[in-house]
């Protein structure tokens, strides 16, 4: 979400603004702000599961990106003009559609690959695969912990 918000903030600015280039400081500030925003949004998975919360999150991310651009450019208008605001909202709506479509396509493709892989394994082996469970502790470690003279006991009197 953070990377997408940063890229679309810069792209919407370049598509509508009279000066499409940005100072390096503005690009760095947008990158830092949107990375922080993306990390914050990643902590709340419900914001990226359905369409409406995702559009809202992308709009907020672009506001964060635009705010960082305002700080980085200095003389830039604080509130965007109507065409720029429309470009930001259209970008958020389209990106939410693209992200959710890609997420759904990913789940369909990986499910199909899982089914195909299982079918190939079953065709190659007449018996099901064996689940190998590695013990957490070694036998010697269990013996030391079970005995009365563990590793922290006083030495034997001889």
Residue, then its C-alpha position, 0 to 999 in steps of 0.5 A: x500500500x505504501x509503495x503504491x500510494x507513493x508512486x500514484x501520488x507522484x504520477x498523479x502530480x506529474x499527470x496534472x501539474x504544470x511542472x511534472x518534475x519533482x525535487x529530489x528532496x520531495x521524492x525522498x520525503x514521499x518515499x519515507x512517508x509512504x513507507x511508514x504509511x505502508x508499514x502502519x497499514x500492514x499491521x491492520x490486515x482488514x484494510x486490504x481485504x475488501x474494496x471499500x476499505x482498500x480505496x479509503x486506505x489508498x486515498x489516505x496514502x495519497x494524502x500522505x504522499x501529497x502532504x510529503x510532496x508539499x513539504x518537499x517542494x516548499x511552494x506547492x499548494x497545500x490543497x490540490x486543485x480539483x483536477x489533481x484531486x480527481x486524478x488521486x481518487x481515480x487512481x485509488x479506485x483503479x488501483x484497488x481494483x487492480x490489487x484485489x484482482x491480482x490477489x484473487x488471480x494469485x489465489x486461483x493460480x496457486x490453488x491450481x498449482x497445488x492441486x496439480x502438484x498433488x496429482x503429480x505426486x500421487x501419479x509418481x508414487x503409489x503410496x502417500x508421502x510420509x510425514x517426517x517429524x523431527x523431535x524437538x529434543x535429542x534423546x541425550x537431552x531428555x535423559x539428562x533432564x529426567x535423571x535426578x542428577x541433572x546438569x545443575x546438580x552438585x557433584x557426587x561424593x566419591 
